[in-house]
Amino acid sequence: QVQLVESGGGLVQTGGSLRLSCAASGSIFSINAMGWYRQAPGKQRELVARISSGGRTNYADSVKGRFTISRDNNKNTVYLQMNSLKPDDTAVYYCNVKEGVWAVDYWGQGTQVTVSS
């Protein structure tokens, strides 16, 4: 089993910044892709950003140029730097990790990000 602990959410004004962190621990063989998803009230969970084990990234169109995903493989940690935040970014943000040869999905507990107008 892999445990994911997220941190860094909170309340920020429009145009502000936040940095989310997600640390993986437990029975880790190898971590493949790491990513962040978000779910706003009444909406489906959506991909925000993802980073492969080799460092290749992809982003949702709505966050390109504002958010940056990175990872520290030595610490099994993924980060999401969020700049120029907008009220539409308000959601619960979930960390996702794919672990092992079967790329088993693990999810964090979620962290609330609220952007006030």
N, C-alpha and C positions, 0 to 999 in steps of 0.2 A: 504494500500500500504506500501511496505517496500522499503526503499532506502539504497543502498549500496555505500559506498565511499571507494575506494581503494587508497593505497599509497605505496611507497617504490620501485617502478621500477626505472630503469636507465641503464646506461652503465657501464660495468665492464669488466675487463680482464679475460681471461681463468684462472680458479682456484680461482677466487674471490668469494665473498659472497654478497648476498642481502637478505633483509627481507621484505616481502610483508605483508601489513595489510589490513583488510577489516572490516569496522564497519557498522553494520546494525542499522537502526533507522526507526521510523515511527510506523505504526499500527502493532505491533508485538504481536501476541498471544503466540506463542511458536516457537522456532527455532529448527528444527530437524537437519538434516545433513547440514554441511557446507563444502565447497570444493573449490578447485582451478582447473581451466581448462586453457589450452593454445591453441593458434592458430598461427601457423607459416604461412608465405606467401605461398599461393598455396596448403595449407594442411587443412584438417578438424580439427575442434576443438576436443581436446582430454583431457581426465581426467588426471590430474597430481596427485592430492591427495584429500582425502575426510576424514572427521571425523564425527562420529555420535554424537548424543546428549550425549551418554554415554562415549564418548572418544575413541571408537574403530576407528582405522585408516586403510586406505589402500592406496597404492601408485602404480603408473605406474612403470613397471619394470625398465624403463630408468632412474628413479630418486631415486630408493631405495638405502638407504645408504648415500644419498647426501642431500636430502630434508627432512624437518620435518614439519608436520602440527600440529598446536595446536589451542586451542580456549579458550577464556575467556567468560564464560557464563554471568558473571555479567556485562560485557561491550558489549555483543553481537558482539564480534569481533573474527575473525579468522586470524591466522598468517601462513605464509609460510616462513620458514627459508631455504634458498637455499645456499648450500656450494659446493665447487669444481665445479663451473659452467663451462659449456662447450659451444662452439659456437652453438651446436645443441639445446641448451636450449633457444636460441633466439626466442622470440615470444611475442605476446600480451597475457598477463595473465588476466583471468577473474575470479572474485569471484562468487560463486554460493551459494545460501541459499535456503533451503526448509522450508517453514513456514506453521504452522498451521496443523490442522488435515488432510487437504487434500494435504499437502506437496507441496504447490504451489511454483514454481520455480521463483526466482528473480536473476537477473544478475547485476554485476557491470559494469562500463563503460569500463573497461579494462585498464591495465597499461603495458607499453612497457618495456620489458627486452631485452637488447642487450648485448651479450657476444662477445667480440672481441678476435681474435686469436693472 
